[in-house]
Amino acid sequence: MLAAFVTIKVKPGSEEAFETVAKALVAKVNADEPGCKLYQLSRSDQPGTYHFMERYVDQDAVAAHRASDHYKSLGREMGQYLEGPPEIVRLTEV
Amino acid sequence: MLAAFVTIKVKPGSEEAFETVAKALVAKVNADEPGCKLYQLSRSDQPGTYHFMERYVDQDAVAAHRASDHYKSLGREMGQYLEGPPEIVRLTEV
């Protein structure tokens, strides 16, 4: 199983708008990607900081996620609210 | 739902010993903690760096995890292999 932990910082005041788009993406991924076993949005205790926890059965499932229409369109929509690029920690489950 | 992302650095050469104890802890948590919905050990692409992804139904489940015999005994056993204290990002799911 592969996993990722993504850190996202949003522009001050964009929290609500970001959450709306991010939650739409979470719903789509969980509904349409059988190879994705976890796609969860969380808030940290640092202001304006969010994280995605993600788990995929294999590399094909990761590729399917990145190639999906919902990832491309909602990812682009989220982009306007971000302060800098997301940081991604890529993981292999033990 | 509450979550945590833990970063652990192990002493060079301790990877195998650490994994043995950490996997025993993962097995115990998944078998004995109904309030813990994910407890997963992963390796990052940085040498000697591991992560736990954790999800709990509520704060009581987090407290039960910390109070458990397996967490105390295996956590102490893991300690000898660590290079410095674990870093913990505490999360609230959106």
N, CA and C atoms of all chains as a GROMACS GRO file, in nm:
protein
  564
    1MET      N    1   0.085  -0.119   0.000
    1MET     CA    2   0.000   0.000   0.000
    1MET      C    3   0.089   0.125   0.000
    2LEU      N    4   0.052   0.224  -0.078
    2LEU     CA    5   0.124   0.351  -0.082
    2LEU      C    6   0.043   0.457  -0.008
    3ALA      N    7   0.112   0.557   0.045
    3ALA     CA    8   0.041   0.661   0.118
    3ALA      C    9   0.106   0.795   0.093
    4ALA      N   10   0.035   0.900   0.129
    4ALA     CA   11   0.091   1.036   0.120
    4ALA      C   12   0.034   1.120   0.232
    5PHE      N   13   0.116   1.215   0.276
    5PHE     CA   14   0.071   1.313   0.374
    5PHE      C   15   0.105   1.450   0.316
    6VAL      N   16   0.000   1.526   0.289
    6VAL     CA   17   0.015   1.653   0.217
    6VAL      C   18  -0.013   1.768   0.312
    7THR      N   19   0.072   1.869   0.309
    7THR     CA   20   0.054   1.990   0.390
    7THR      C   21   0.021   2.106   0.297
    8ILE      N   22  -0.088   2.175   0.330
    8ILE     CA   23  -0.136   2.286   0.248
    8ILE      C   24  -0.154   2.409   0.336
    9LYS      N   25  -0.097   2.521   0.294
    9LYS     CA   26  -0.121   2.648   0.365
    9LYS      C   27  -0.209   2.734   0.278
   10VAL      N   28  -0.315   2.788   0.337
   10VAL     CA   29  -0.407   2.870   0.258
   10VAL      C   30  -0.389   3.018   0.293
   11LYS      N   31  -0.427   3.101   0.198
   11LYS     CA   32  -0.416   3.246   0.220
   11LYS      C   33  -0.511   3.289   0.333
   12PRO      N   34  -0.469   3.384   0.416
   12PRO     CA   35  -0.555   3.429   0.526
   12PRO      C   36  -0.692   3.471   0.474
   13GLY      N   37  -0.796   3.423   0.539
   13GLY     CA   38  -0.932   3.456   0.498
   13GLY      C   39  -0.990   3.361   0.394
   14SER      N   40  -0.908   3.269   0.342
   14SER     CA   41  -0.955   3.176   0.239
   14SER      C   42  -0.997   3.041   0.295
   15GLU      N   43  -0.994   3.026   0.427
   15GLU     CA   44  -1.018   2.895   0.488
   15GLU      C   45  -1.151   2.834   0.443
   16GLU      N   46  -1.257   2.915   0.452
   16GLU     CA   47  -1.390   2.859   0.424
   16GLU      C   48  -1.404   2.819   0.276
   17ALA      N   49  -1.357   2.907   0.189
   17ALA     CA   50  -1.366   2.878   0.044
   17ALA      C   51  -1.282   2.756   0.010
   18PHE      N   52  -1.163   2.746   0.069
   18PHE     CA   53  -1.078   2.629   0.046
   18PHE      C   54  -1.148   2.502   0.092
   19GLU      N   55  -1.203   2.506   0.213
   19GLU     CA   56  -1.268   2.385   0.268
   19GLU      C   57  -1.383   2.338   0.180
   20THR      N   58  -1.458   2.432   0.123
   20THR     CA   59  -1.571   2.394   0.038
   20THR      C   60  -1.523   2.313  -0.083
   21VAL      N   61  -1.418   2.361  -0.148
   21VAL     CA   62  -1.366   2.291  -0.266
   21VAL      C   63  -1.297   2.161  -0.225
   22ALA      N   64  -1.220   2.166  -0.117
   22ALA     CA   65  -1.147   2.047  -0.073
   22ALA      C   66  -1.244   1.936  -0.032
   23LYS      N   67  -1.355   1.974   0.032
   23LYS     CA   68  -1.453   1.872   0.072
   23LYS      C   69  -1.522   1.811  -0.049
   24ALA      N   70  -1.544   1.892  -0.152
   24ALA     CA   71  -1.602   1.839  -0.277
   24ALA      C   72  -1.505   1.737  -0.338
   25LEU      N   73  -1.376   1.767  -0.333
   25LEU     CA   74  -1.276   1.674  -0.387
   25LEU      C   75  -1.274   1.544  -0.305
   26VAL      N   76  -1.277   1.556  -0.173
   26VAL     CA   77  -1.280   1.437  -0.087
   26VAL      C   78  -1.399   1.348  -0.122
   27ALA      N   79  -1.516   1.409  -0.140
   27ALA     CA   80  -1.637   1.331  -0.172
   27ALA      C   81  -1.621   1.259  -0.305
   28LYS      N   82  -1.568   1.328  -0.404
   28LYS     CA   83  -1.550   1.269  -0.538
   28LYS      C   84  -1.450   1.153  -0.535
   29VAL      N   85  -1.337   1.175  -0.467
   29VAL     CA   86  -1.234   1.070  -0.461
   29VAL      C   87  -1.291   0.946  -0.392
   30ASN      N   88  -1.359   0.967  -0.280
   30ASN     CA   89  -1.412   0.852  -0.207
   30ASN      C   90  -1.523   0.781  -0.285
   31ALA      N   91  -1.595   0.853  -0.367
   31ALA     CA   92  -1.703   0.792  -0.446
   31ALA      C   93  -1.651   0.720  -0.571
   32ASP      N   94  -1.547   0.774  -0.633
   32ASP     CA   95  -1.512   0.731  -0.769
   32ASP      C   96  -1.378   0.660  -0.784
   33GLU      N   97  -1.300   0.645  -0.674
   33GLU     CA   98  -1.167   0.584  -0.689
   33GLU      C   99  -1.156   0.459  -0.603
   34PRO      N  100  -1.188   0.344  -0.659
   34PRO     CA  101  -1.182   0.220  -0.580
   34PRO      C  102  -1.041   0.188  -0.530
   35GLY      N  103  -0.939   0.237  -0.598
   35GLY     CA  104  -0.801   0.209  -0.556
   35GLY      C  105  -0.750   0.303  -0.448
   36CYS      N  106  -0.830   0.400  -0.411
   36CYS     CA  107  -0.792   0.493  -0.303
   36CYS      C  108  -0.864   0.452  -0.176
   37LYS      N  109  -0.789   0.412  -0.074
   37LYS     CA  110  -0.848   0.355   0.048
   37LYS      C  111  -0.865   0.457   0.160
   38LEU      N  112  -0.804   0.574   0.144
   38LEU     CA  113  -0.825   0.683   0.241
   38LEU      C  114  -0.794   0.814   0.172
   39TYR      N  115  -0.882   0.910   0.187
   39TYR     CA  116  -0.857   1.044   0.134
   39TYR      C  117  -0.928   1.137   0.229
   40GLN      N  118  -0.854   1.189   0.324
   40GLN     CA  119  -0.913   1.257   0.438
   40GLN      C  120  -0.851   1.395   0.455
   41LEU      N  121  -0.936   1.494   0.468
   41LEU     CA  122  -0.892   1.632   0.491
   41LEU      C  123  -0.895   1.662   0.640
   42SER      N  124  -0.788   1.721   0.692
   42SER     CA  125  -0.782   1.760   0.833
   42SER      C  126  -0.729   1.902   0.846
   43ARG      N  127  -0.762   1.960   0.959
   43ARG     CA  128  -0.712   2.092   0.998
   43ARG      C  129  -0.607   2.067   1.106
   44SER      N  130  -0.494   2.137   1.101
   44SER     CA  131  -0.398   2.124   1.212
   44SER      C  132  -0.427   2.236   1.312
   45ASP      N  133  -0.349   2.241   1.419
   45ASP     CA  134  -0.369   2.351   1.514
   45ASP      C  135  -0.290   2.475   1.473
   46GLN      N  136  -0.224   2.471   1.359
   46GLN     CA  137  -0.158   2.590   1.304
   46GLN      C  138  -0.258   2.664   1.215
   47PRO      N  139  -0.280   2.793   1.235
   47PRO     CA  140  -0.380   2.865   1.156
   47PRO      C  141  -0.356   2.851   1.005
   48GLY      N  142  -0.465   2.826   0.933
   48GLY     CA  143  -0.456   2.820   0.787
   48GLY      C  144  -0.383   2.701   0.732
   49THR      N  145  -0.361   2.599   0.813
   49THR     CA  146  -0.285   2.482   0.768
   49THR      C  147  -0.374   2.358   0.765
   50TYR      N  148  -0.375   2.293   0.650
   50TYR     CA  149  -0.457   2.173   0.629
   50TYR      C  150  -0.367   2.058   0.583
   51HIS      N  151  -0.422   1.937   0.598
   51HIS     CA  152  -0.348   1.819   0.554
   51HIS      C  153  -0.443   1.720   0.488
   52PHE      N  154  -0.394   1.655   0.385
   52PHE     CA  155  -0.462   1.537   0.332
   52PHE      C  156  -0.383   1.414   0.373
   53MET      N  157  -0.454   1.313   0.426
   53MET     CA  158  -0.397   1.179   0.447
   53MET      C  159  -0.454   1.092   0.336
   54GLU      N  160  -0.365   1.025   0.264
   54GLU     CA  161  -0.408   0.948   0.147
   54GLU      C  162  -0.347   0.808   0.150
   55ARG      N  163  -0.424   0.708   0.110
   55ARG     CA  164  -0.373   0.570   0.096
   55ARG      C  165  -0.425   0.510  -0.034
   56TYR      N  166  -0.336   0.443  -0.106
   56TYR     CA  167  -0.370   0.384  -0.235
   56TYR      C  168  -0.321   0.240  -0.240
   57VAL      N  169  -0.395   0.155  -0.310
   57VAL     CA  170  -0.355   0.014  -0.317
   57VAL      C  171  -0.225  -0.006  -0.392
   58ASP      N  172  -0.197   0.076  -0.494
   58ASP     CA  173  -0.074   0.061  -0.571
   58ASP      C  174  -0.048   0.187  -0.655
   59GLN      N  175   0.061   0.183  -0.733
   59GLN     CA  176   0.099   0.300  -0.812
   59GLN      C  177  -0.005   0.332  -0.920
   60ASP      N  178  -0.071   0.230  -0.971
   60ASP     CA  179  -0.176   0.254  -1.071
   60ASP      C  180  -0.290   0.337  -1.010
   61ALA      N  181  -0.321   0.311  -0.885
   61ALA     CA  182  -0.428   0.386  -0.818
   61ALA      C  183  -0.388   0.532  -0.798
   62VAL      N  184  -0.258   0.554  -0.769
   62VAL     CA  185  -0.208   0.692  -0.757
   62VAL      C  186  -0.220   0.763  -0.893
   63ALA      N  187  -0.180   0.691  -0.999
   63ALA     CA  188  -0.186   0.750  -1.134
   63ALA      C  189  -0.331   0.780  -1.173
   64ALA      N  190  -0.423   0.690  -1.138
   64ALA     CA  191  -0.565   0.711  -1.169
   64ALA      C  192  -0.618   0.834  -1.096
   65HIS      N  193  -0.573   0.853  -0.972
   65HIS     CA  194  -0.613   0.971  -0.894
   65HIS      C  195  -0.568   1.099  -0.965
   66ARG      N  196  -0.440   1.101  -1.002
   66ARG     CA  197  -0.386   1.224  -1.065
   66ARG      C  198  -0.447   1.251  -1.201
   67ALA      N  199  -0.488   1.145  -1.270
   67ALA     CA  200  -0.544   1.162  -1.406
   67ALA      C  201  -0.693   1.192  -1.405
   68SER      N  202  -0.756   1.185  -1.287
   68SER     CA  203  -0.903   1.199  -1.282
   68SER      C  204  -0.947   1.342  -1.312
   69ASP      N  205  -1.064   1.354  -1.373
   69ASP     CA  206  -1.120   1.487  -1.402
   69ASP      C  207  -1.141   1.567  -1.273
   70HIS      N  208  -1.193   1.499  -1.168
   70HIS     CA  209  -1.220   1.574  -1.044
   70HIS      C  210  -1.092   1.628  -0.981
   71TYR      N  211  -0.983   1.549  -0.987
   71TYR     CA  212  -0.856   1.597  -0.930
   71TYR      C  213  -0.806   1.718  -1.009
   72LYS      N  214  -0.815   1.707  -1.142
   72LYS     CA  215  -0.764   1.818  -1.224
   72LYS      C  216  -0.848   1.944  -1.204
   73SER      N  217  -0.981   1.930  -1.209
   73SER     CA  218  -1.065   2.052  -1.204
   73SER      C  219  -1.070   2.110  -1.063
   74LEU      N  220  -1.094   2.025  -0.963
   74LEU     CA  221  -1.103   2.079  -0.826
   74LEU      C  222  -0.965   2.117  -0.773
   75GLY      N  223  -0.862   2.045  -0.815
   75GLY     CA  224  -0.725   2.082  -0.776
   75GLY      C  225  -0.691   2.221  -0.826
   76ARG      N  226  -0.730   2.249  -0.950
   76ARG     CA  227  -0.704   2.382  -1.008
   76ARG      C  228  -0.783   2.488  -0.930
   77GLU      N  229  -0.907   2.454  -0.896
   77GLU     CA  230  -0.992   2.549  -0.823
   77GLU      C  231  -0.934   2.578  -0.683
   78MET      N  232  -0.881   2.474  -0.618
   78MET     CA  233  -0.819   2.494  -0.486
   78MET      C  234  -0.697   2.585  -0.495
   79GLY      N  235  -0.627   2.577  -0.608
   79GLY     CA  236  -0.500   2.646  -0.625
   79GLY      C  237  -0.507   2.794  -0.589
   80GLN      N  238  -0.617   2.859  -0.624
   80GLN     CA  239  -0.629   3.004  -0.601
   80GLN      C  240  -0.624   3.041  -0.452
   81TYR      N  241  -0.653   2.945  -0.364
   81TYR     CA  242  -0.658   2.975  -0.220
   81TYR      C  243  -0.526   2.944  -0.149
   82LEU      N  244  -0.431   2.882  -0.220
   82LEU     CA  245  -0.309   2.834  -0.153
   82LEU      C  246  -0.202   2.942  -0.142
   83GLU      N  247  -0.130   2.936  -0.030
   83GLU     CA  248  -0.012   3.020  -0.009
   83GLU      C  249   0.108   2.930  -0.038
   84GLY      N  250   0.152   2.927  -0.160
   84GLY     CA  251   0.265   2.841  -0.197
   84GLY      C  252   0.221   2.701  -0.233
   85PRO      N  253   0.314   2.622  -0.287
   85PRO     CA  254   0.279   2.486  -0.331
   85PRO      C  255   0.261   2.390  -0.214
   86PRO      N  256   0.178   2.286  -0.232
   86PRO     CA  257   0.164   2.184  -0.127
   86PRO      C  258   0.297   2.112  -0.103
   87GLU      N  259   0.319   2.070   0.021
   87GLU     CA  260   0.434   1.984   0.052
   87GLU      C  261   0.383   1.841   0.062
   88ILE      N  262   0.450   1.749  -0.005
   88ILE     CA  263   0.402   1.611  -0.009
   88ILE      C  264   0.508   1.516   0.047
   89VAL      N  265   0.471   1.438   0.149
   89VAL     CA  266   0.557   1.330   0.198
   89VAL      C  267   0.503   1.201   0.139
   90ARG      N  268   0.583   1.135   0.056
   90ARG     CA  269   0.540   1.010  -0.008
   90ARG      C  270   0.587   0.890   0.074
   91LEU      N  271   0.496   0.795   0.094
   91LEU     CA  272   0.521   0.687   0.190
   91LEU      C  273   0.492   0.550   0.132
   92THR      N  274   0.567   0.453   0.179
   92THR     CA  275   0.541   0.313   0.147
   92THR      C  276   0.509   0.242   0.277
   93GLU      N  277   0.391   0.180   0.284
   93GLU     CA  278   0.352   0.118   0.410
   93GLU      C  279   0.438  -0.006   0.438
   94VAL      N  280   0.469  -0.024   0.566
   94VAL     CA  281   0.558  -0.134   0.608
   94VAL      C  282   0.473  -0.255   0.644
   95MET      N  283  -1.372   1.311   1.408
   95MET     CA  284  -1.260   1.216   1.409
   95MET      C  285  -1.130   1.295   1.430
   96LEU      N  286  -1.042   1.241   1.515
   96LEU     CA  287  -0.911   1.302   1.538
   96LEU      C  288  -0.805   1.219   1.466
   97ALA      N  289  -0.695   1.283   1.431
   97ALA     CA  290  -0.589   1.212   1.360
   97ALA      C  291  -0.454   1.264   1.406
   98ALA      N  292  -0.352   1.187   1.371
   98ALA     CA  293  -0.215   1.230   1.401
   98ALA      C  294  -0.123   1.177   1.292
   99PHE      N  295  -0.018   1.254   1.266
   99PHE     CA  296   0.087   1.212   1.174
   99PHE      C  297   0.219   1.227   1.249
  100VAL      N  298   0.283   1.114   1.272
  100VAL     CA  299   0.402   1.110   1.357
  100VAL      C  300   0.525   1.082   1.271
  101THR      N  301   0.631   1.158   1.295
  101THR     CA  302   0.758   1.137   1.224
  101THR      C  303   0.861   1.086   1.324
  102ILE      N  304   0.925   0.975   1.285
  102ILE     CA  305   1.023   0.910   1.372
  102ILE      C  306   1.152   0.888   1.295
  103LYS      N  307   1.262   0.933   1.354
  103LYS     CA  308   1.394   0.904   1.294
  103LYS      C  309   1.464   0.801   1.379
  104VAL      N  310   1.516   0.697   1.314
  104VAL     CA  311   1.582   0.590   1.390
  104VAL      C  312   1.733   0.600   1.373
  105LYS      N  313   1.804   0.546   1.471
  105LYS     CA  314   1.950   0.545   1.464
  105LYS      C  315   1.996   0.460   1.347
  106PRO      N  316   2.104   0.501   1.278
  106PRO     CA  317   2.154   0.422   1.166
  106PRO      C  318   2.179   0.277   1.207
  107GLY      N  319   2.130   0.184   1.127
  107GLY     CA  320   2.149   0.042   1.157
  107GLY      C  321   2.040  -0.017   1.243
  108SER      N  322   1.949   0.068   1.294
  108SER     CA  323   1.842   0.018   1.383
  108SER      C  324   1.711  -0.005   1.310
  109GLU      N  325   1.711   0.011   1.178
  109GLU     CA  326   1.587   0.005   1.102
  109GLU      C  327   1.511  -0.126   1.125
  110GLU      N  328   1.582  -0.237   1.114
  110GLU     CA  329   1.516  -0.367   1.122
  110GLU      C  330   1.459  -0.391   1.262
  111ALA      N  331   1.539  -0.362   1.364
  111ALA     CA  332   1.494  -0.382   1.502
  111ALA      C  333   1.375  -0.291   1.533
  112PHE      N  334   1.382  -0.166   1.486
  112PHE     CA  335   1.271  -0.074   1.507
  112PHE      C  336   1.144  -0.128   1.440
  113GLU      N  337   1.156  -0.173   1.315
  113GLU     CA  338   1.037  -0.221   1.243
  113GLU      C  339   0.972  -0.339   1.313
  114THR      N  340   1.053  -0.426   1.369
  114THR     CA  341   0.998  -0.544   1.439
  114THR      C  342   0.909  -0.500   1.555
  115VAL      N  343   0.958  -0.408   1.636
  115VAL     CA  344   0.880  -0.362   1.752
  115VAL      C  345   0.761  -0.278   1.705
  116ALA      N  346   0.783  -0.191   1.607
  116ALA     CA  347   0.675  -0.103   1.560
  116ALA      C  348   0.562  -0.185   1.497
  117LYS      N  349   0.597  -0.292   1.426
  117LYS     CA  350   0.493  -0.377   1.366
  117LYS      C  351   0.415  -0.453   1.473
  118ALA      N  352   0.483  -0.492   1.580
  118ALA     CA  353   0.412  -0.556   1.692
  118ALA      C  354   0.313  -0.458   1.753
  119LEU      N  355   0.352  -0.332   1.766
  119LEU     CA  356   0.262  -0.230   1.820
  119LEU      C  357   0.142  -0.209   1.727
  120VAL      N  358   0.167  -0.200   1.597
  120VAL     CA  359   0.058  -0.184   1.499
  120VAL      C  360  -0.043  -0.298   1.513
  121ALA      N  361   0.007  -0.421   1.524
  121ALA     CA  362  -0.081  -0.538   1.535
  121ALA      C  363  -0.167  -0.529   1.662
  122LYS      N  364  -0.106  -0.491   1.773
  122LYS     CA  365  -0.177  -0.482   1.901
  122LYS      C  366  -0.284  -0.373   1.896
  123VAL      N  367  -0.246  -0.255   1.845
  123VAL     CA  368  -0.342  -0.144   1.839
  123VAL      C  369  -0.461  -0.182   1.753
  124ASN      N  370  -0.433  -0.242   1.637
  124ASN     CA  371  -0.544  -0.277   1.546
  124ASN      C  372  -0.632  -0.388   1.604
  125ALA      N  373  -0.573  -0.474   1.687
  125ALA     CA  374  -0.652  -0.583   1.746
  125ALA      C  375  -0.732  -0.538   1.868
  126ASP      N  376  -0.677  -0.446   1.946
  126ASP     CA  377  -0.732  -0.420   2.080
  126ASP      C  378  -0.794  -0.283   2.102
  127GLU      N  379  -0.790  -0.194   2.001
  127GLU     CA  380  -0.841  -0.058   2.024
  127GLU      C  381  -0.955  -0.027   1.928
  128PRO      N  382  -1.079  -0.056   1.969
  128PRO     CA  383  -1.192  -0.032   1.878
  128PRO      C  384  -1.208   0.116   1.841
  129GLY      N  385  -1.158   0.208   1.924
  129GLY     CA  386  -1.172   0.351   1.894
  129GLY      C  387  -1.064   0.405   1.802
  130CYS      N  388  -0.969   0.320   1.766
  130CYS     CA  389  -0.863   0.360   1.672
  130CYS      C  390  -0.897   0.305   1.535
  131LYS      N  391  -0.920   0.392   1.439
  131LYS     CA  392  -0.967   0.350   1.306
  131LYS      C  393  -0.855   0.336   1.204
  132LEU      N  394  -0.737   0.385   1.238
  132LEU     CA  395  -0.620   0.365   1.150
  132LEU      C  396  -0.495   0.378   1.235
  133TYR      N  397  -0.406   0.282   1.219
  133TYR     CA  398  -0.276   0.290   1.288
  133TYR      C  399  -0.178   0.221   1.195
  134GLN      N  400  -0.111   0.301   1.115
  134GLN     CA  401  -0.036   0.246   1.003
  134GLN      C  402   0.108   0.298   1.006
  135LEU      N  403   0.200   0.206   0.994
  135LEU     CA  404   0.343   0.241   0.988
  135LEU      C  405   0.387   0.249   0.843
  136SER      N  406   0.459   0.355   0.810
  136SER     CA  407   0.514   0.370   0.674
  136SER      C  408   0.659   0.413   0.680
  137ARG      N  409   0.725   0.386   0.571
  137ARG     CA  410   0.864   0.428   0.550
  137ARG      C  411   0.859   0.546   0.452
  138SER      N  412   0.937   0.651   0.476
  138SER     CA  413   0.944   0.757   0.376
  138SER      C  414   1.064   0.729   0.285
  139ASP      N  415   1.085   0.815   0.186
  139ASP     CA  416   1.203   0.796   0.100
  139ASP      C  417   1.329   0.859   0.161
  140GLN      N  418   1.317   0.915   0.282
  140GLN     CA  419   1.436   0.965   0.354
  140GLN      C  420   1.491   0.851   0.439
  141PRO      N  421   1.620   0.818   0.429
  141PRO     CA  422   1.675   0.704   0.504
  141PRO      C  423   1.646   0.715   0.655
  142GLY      N  424   1.605   0.603   0.713
  142GLY     CA  425   1.584   0.596   0.858
  142GLY      C  426   1.466   0.676   0.909
  143THR      N  427   1.375   0.715   0.820
  143THR     CA  428   1.261   0.796   0.862
  143THR      C  429   1.131   0.718   0.843
  144TYR      N  430   1.054   0.711   0.950
  144TYR     CA  431   0.926   0.638   0.951
  144TYR      C  432   0.814   0.732   0.994
  145HIS      N  433   0.692   0.690   0.962
  145HIS     CA  434   0.575   0.770   1.002
  145HIS      C  435   0.463   0.677   1.048
  146PHE      N  436   0.391   0.722   1.149
  146PHE     CA  437   0.264   0.659   1.183
  146PHE      C  438   0.152   0.752   1.138
  147MET      N  439   0.052   0.696   1.068
  147MET     CA  440  -0.073   0.766   1.041
  147MET      C  441  -0.176   0.706   1.135
  148GLU      N  442  -0.244   0.793   1.209
  148GLU     CA  443  -0.336   0.746   1.313
  148GLU      C  444  -0.469   0.819   1.302
  149ARG      N  445  -0.579   0.745   1.324
  149ARG     CA  446  -0.713   0.807   1.329
  149ARG      C  447  -0.790   0.748   1.447
  150TYR      N  448  -0.857   0.835   1.522
  150TYR     CA  449  -0.932   0.794   1.641
  150TYR      C  450  -1.072   0.855   1.636
  151VAL      N  451  -1.168   0.781   1.690
  151VAL     CA  452  -1.306   0.832   1.686
  151VAL      C  453  -1.324   0.957   1.773
  152ASP      N  454  -1.252   0.966   1.884
  152ASP     CA  455  -1.265   1.083   1.972
  152ASP      C  456  -1.147   1.089   2.070
  153GLN      N  457  -1.152   1.189   2.158
  153GLN     CA  458  -1.040   1.210   2.252
  153GLN      C  459  -1.028   1.094   2.351
  154ASP      N  460  -1.140   1.032   2.385
  154ASP     CA  461  -1.134   0.916   2.475
  154ASP      C  462  -1.054   0.802   2.411
  155ALA      N  463  -1.070   0.785   2.281
  155ALA     CA  464  -0.996   0.678   2.211
  155ALA      C  465  -0.846   0.709   2.210
  156VAL      N  466  -0.811   0.837   2.197
  156VAL     CA  467  -0.670   0.877   2.204
  156VAL      C  468  -0.615   0.846   2.343
  157ALA      N  469  -0.694   0.881   2.446
  157ALA     CA  470  -0.651   0.856   2.584
  157ALA      C  471  -0.636   0.707   2.610
  158ALA      N  472  -0.728   0.626   2.558
  158ALA     CA  473  -0.721   0.480   2.576
  158ALA      C  474  -0.595   0.424   2.510
  159HIS      N  475  -0.560   0.480   2.393
  159HIS     CA  476  -0.438   0.438   2.324
  159HIS      C  477  -0.316   0.464   2.412
  160ARG      N  478  -0.308   0.587   2.463
  160ARG     CA  479  -0.189   0.625   2.542
  160ARG      C  480  -0.181   0.548   2.673
  161ALA      N  481  -0.296   0.509   2.727
  161ALA     CA  482  -0.299   0.440   2.856
  161ALA      C  483  -0.279   0.289   2.842
  162SER      N  484  -0.278   0.238   2.720
  162SER     CA  485  -0.275   0.092   2.701
  162SER      C  486  -0.140   0.033   2.740
  163ASP      N  487  -0.144  -0.090   2.787
  163ASP     CA  488  -0.018  -0.159   2.823
  163ASP      C  489   0.072  -0.174   2.700
  164HIS      N  490   0.013  -0.209   2.586
  164HIS     CA  491   0.097  -0.232   2.467
  164HIS      C  492   0.167  -0.103   2.424
  165TYR      N  493   0.097   0.012   2.433
  165TYR     CA  494   0.161   0.140   2.394
  165TYR      C  495   0.276   0.172   2.490
  166LYS      N  496   0.251   0.150   2.619
  166LYS     CA  497   0.356   0.182   2.717
  166LYS      C  498   0.477   0.090   2.700
  167SER      N  499   0.452  -0.042   2.691
  167SER     CA  500   0.566  -0.134   2.690
  167SER      C  501   0.639  -0.131   2.554
  168LEU      N  502   0.563  -0.136   2.444
  168LEU     CA  503   0.630  -0.137   2.313
  168LEU      C  504   0.685   0.001   2.279
  169GLY      N  505   0.616   0.106   2.325
  169GLY     CA  506   0.667   0.242   2.304
  169GLY      C  507   0.803   0.260   2.371
  170ARG      N  508   0.814   0.208   2.491
  170ARG     CA  509   0.942   0.215   2.564
  170ARG      C  510   1.049   0.135   2.490
  171GLU      N  511   1.008   0.018   2.440
  171GLU     CA  512   1.104  -0.067   2.368
  171GLU      C  513   1.152   0.001   2.238
  172MET      N  514   1.061   0.071   2.170
  172MET     CA  515   1.099   0.143   2.047
  172MET      C  516   1.197   0.255   2.078
  173GLY      N  517   1.182   0.314   2.196
  173GLY     CA  518   1.260   0.433   2.232
  173GLY      C  519   1.409   0.418   2.212
  174GLN      N  520   1.461   0.299   2.240
  174GLN     CA  521   1.606   0.277   2.230
  174GLN      C  522   1.659   0.292   2.087
  175TYR      N  523   1.571   0.281   1.989
  175TYR     CA  524   1.615   0.288   1.848
  175TYR      C  525   1.601   0.427   1.788
  176LEU      N  526   1.541   0.520   1.861
  176LEU     CA  527   1.510   0.652   1.804
  176LEU      C  528   1.626   0.750   1.815
  177GLU      N  529   1.636   0.832   1.711
  177GLU     CA  530   1.731   0.944   1.711
  177GLU      C  531   1.648   1.069   1.744
  178GLY      N  532   1.636   1.100   1.870
  178GLY     CA  533   1.555   1.216   1.910
  178GLY      C  534   1.409   1.180   1.927
  179PRO      N  535   1.332   1.274   1.984
  179PRO     CA  536   1.190   1.247   2.011
  179PRO      C  537   1.106   1.248   1.882
  180PRO      N  538   0.995   1.174   1.880
  180PRO     CA  539   0.904   1.178   1.765
  180PRO      C  540   0.846   1.319   1.748
  181GLU      N  541   0.819   1.357   1.623
  181GLU     CA  542   0.745   1.482   1.596
  181GLU      C  543   0.601   1.444   1.566
  182ILE      N  544   0.507   1.512   1.632
  182ILE     CA  545   0.365   1.476   1.616
  182ILE      C  546   0.286   1.594   1.564
  183VAL      N  547   0.215   1.574   1.451
  183VAL     CA  548   0.121   1.674   1.401
  183VAL      C  549  -0.018   1.626   1.441
  184ARG      N  550  -0.087   1.705   1.525
  184ARG     CA  551  -0.219   1.665   1.572
  184ARG      C  552  -0.326   1.729   1.485
  185LEU      N  553  -0.425   1.651   1.446
  185LEU     CA  554  -0.520   1.693   1.343
  185LEU      C  555  -0.664   1.671   1.385
  186THR      N  556  -0.751   1.759   1.336
  186THR     CA  557  -0.894   1.740   1.351
  186THR      C  558  -0.952   1.727   1.212
  187GLU      N  559  -1.023   1.618   1.188
  187GLU     CA  560  -1.075   1.596   1.052
  187GLU      C  561  -1.188   1.695   1.021
  188VAL      N  562  -1.190   1.739   0.896
  188VAL     CA  563  -1.287   1.841   0.853
  188VAL      C  564  -1.410   1.770   0.797
   0.00000   0.00000   0.00000
